[in-house]
Amino acid sequence: MNPENIIRPMTEADLEQVLVIEHLCHRTPWSEAMFLNELANPLSRVDLLWRGNDLAGFLCAWRVCEELSILNVATAPNMRRSGVAHALLEQALYRNQQTGLECALLEVRLSNLAAIALYRSFGFCEVGRRQRYYSDGEDALVMQLVLTGHRF
Ligand SMILES: CC(C)(COP(=O)(O)OP(=O)(O)OC[C@H]1O[C@@H](n2cnc3c(N)ncnc32)[C@H](O)[C@@H]1OP(=O)(O)O)[C@@H](O)C(=O)NCCC(=O)NCCS
């Protein structure tokens, strides 16, 4: 049985472990400096999900005006399909809904079927497409979830 999920904000002491997951999960991973910028940015929050002593995943989102912008979500490959990203996203969406945010927005690669399925499972809908958004020329889907009145 999995140990309980513990979700808490990232600190500088977590950087090394976060970078390991980041490099395992993304084609163009964020650097150490980029995570340090997130930690210094009052609009940003990086949540970590721990199972026992193991970092299972993280989520980075910015709160801008009435909107939550989801910038980065990643689950350690050996922990996938066990509800890590779901738990992180649910907590972030619910917390921000409770404090008055109206919607959540994100960009996702057109080919990232796992992430698109994750977002759709929360009710995110496609609201646009950004041509050649990524450095390798792939398009991004823009997805939105209206938080006002949404039931989790
Ligand atoms: C996308 C990602 C974050 C999903 O993380 P995860 O912890 O494995 O996801 P969860 O276990 O919480 O899945 C929740 C739901 O999302 C959907 N889902 C997740 N992975 C899926 C996959 N590979 N195929 C289809 N649906 C998937 C399912 O609906 C799933 O519910 P279910 O398991 O009950 O069917 C993970 O695959 C990852 O880290 N990918 C690399 C980084 C990335 O692409 N991040 C997103 C950038 S926008």
The ligand as a Tripos MOL2 file, in Angstrom:
@<TRIPOS>MOLECULE
LIG
   48    50     1     0     0
SMALL
NO_CHARGES

@<TRIPOS>ATOM
      1 C1          1.1680   14.0240  -17.2830 C.3       1 LIG1
      2 C2          1.6350   13.5390  -15.9240 C.3       1 LIG1
      3 C3          1.9730   14.7560  -15.0310 C.3       1 LIG1
      4 C4          0.5090   12.7160  -15.2520 C.3       1 LIG1
      5 O1          0.9260   12.4000  -13.9410 O.3       1 LIG1
      6 P1          0.3750   11.1360  -13.1130 P.3       1 LIG1
      7 O2          0.7330   11.3750  -11.6870 O.co2     1 LIG1
      8 O3          0.8440    9.8860  -13.7290 O.co2     1 LIG1
      9 O4         -1.1910   11.2730  -13.3170 O.3       1 LIG1
     10 P2         -2.3540   10.6560  -12.3640 P.3       1 LIG1
     11 O5         -1.9430    9.2980  -11.9120 O.co2     1 LIG1
     12 O6         -2.6880   11.6460  -11.3030 O.co2     1 LIG1
     13 O7         -3.5310   10.5380  -13.4290 O.3       1 LIG1
     14 C5         -4.7980   11.1750  -13.2560 C.3       1 LIG1
     15 C6         -5.5990   10.9430  -14.5180 C.3       1 LIG1
     16 O8         -4.9670   11.5650  -15.6540 O.3       1 LIG1
     17 C7         -5.1380   10.7380  -16.8270 C.3       1 LIG1
     18 N1         -3.8460   10.1750  -17.2340 N.ar      1 LIG1
     19 C8         -2.6550   10.3260  -16.6100 C.ar      1 LIG1
     20 N2         -1.6760    9.6990  -17.3140 N.ar      1 LIG1
     21 C9         -2.2660    9.1460  -18.3970 C.ar      1 LIG1
     22 C10        -1.7810    8.3780  -19.4940 C.ar      1 LIG1
     23 N3         -0.4800    8.0320  -19.5980 N.pl3     1 LIG1
     24 N4         -2.6620    7.9810  -20.4380 N.ar      1 LIG1
     25 C11        -3.9710    8.3180  -20.3620 C.ar      1 LIG1
     26 N5         -4.5030    9.0310  -19.3250 N.ar      1 LIG1
     27 C12        -3.6550    9.4590  -18.3630 C.ar      1 LIG1
     28 C13        -6.0820    9.6330  -16.4020 C.3       1 LIG1
     29 O9         -7.4120   10.1170  -16.5570 O.3       1 LIG1
     30 C14        -5.7360    9.4920  -14.9140 C.3       1 LIG1
     31 O10        -6.7520    8.8740  -14.1730 O.3       1 LIG1
     32 P3         -6.7700    7.2480  -14.0520 P.3       1 LIG1
     33 O11        -5.3760    6.8100  -13.7110 O.co2     1 LIG1
     34 O12        -7.7550    7.0200  -12.9420 O.co2     1 LIG1
     35 O13        -7.2260    6.7500  -15.3980 O.co2     1 LIG1
     36 C15         2.8880   12.6060  -16.0470 C.3       1 LIG1
     37 O14         2.6520   11.6520  -17.0680 O.3       1 LIG1
     38 C16         4.1890   13.3480  -16.3530 C.2       1 LIG1
     39 O15         4.9040   13.7520  -15.4310 O.2       1 LIG1
     40 N6          4.4980   13.5170  -17.6420 N.am      1 LIG1
     41 C17         5.7340   14.2160  -18.0560 C.3       1 LIG1
     42 C18         5.6440   15.6950  -17.7460 C.3       1 LIG1
     43 C19         4.4430   16.3450  -18.4090 C.2       1 LIG1
     44 O16         4.0940   16.0270  -19.5480 O.2       1 LIG1
     45 N7          3.8110   17.2900  -17.6790 N.am      1 LIG1
     46 C20         2.6640   18.0320  -18.1780 C.3       1 LIG1
     47 C21         3.1010   19.1850  -18.9740 C.3       1 LIG1
     48 S1          1.7120   20.1740  -19.5330 S.3       1 LIG1
@<TRIPOS>BOND
     1     1     2 1
     2     2     3 1
     3     2     4 1
     4     2    36 1
     5     4     5 1
     6     5     6 1
     7     6     7 2
     8     6     8 1
     9     6     9 1
    10     9    10 1
    11    10    11 2
    12    10    12 1
    13    10    13 1
    14    13    14 1
    15    14    15 1
    16    15    16 1
    17    15    30 1
    18    16    17 1
    19    17    18 1
    20    17    28 1
    21    18    19 ar
    22    18    27 ar
    23    19    20 ar
    24    20    21 ar
    25    21    22 ar
    26    21    27 ar
    27    22    23 1
    28    22    24 ar
    29    24    25 ar
    30    25    26 ar
    31    26    27 ar
    32    28    29 1
    33    28    30 1
    34    30    31 1
    35    31    32 1
    36    32    33 2
    37    32    34 1
    38    32    35 1
    39    36    37 1
    40    36    38 1
    41    38    39 2
    42    38    40 1
    43    40    41 1
    44    41    42 1
    45    42    43 1
    46    43    44 2
    47    43    45 1
    48    45    46 1
    49    46    47 1
    50    47    48 1
@<TRIPOS>SUBSTRUCTURE
     1 LIG1         1 GROUP 0 **** ****
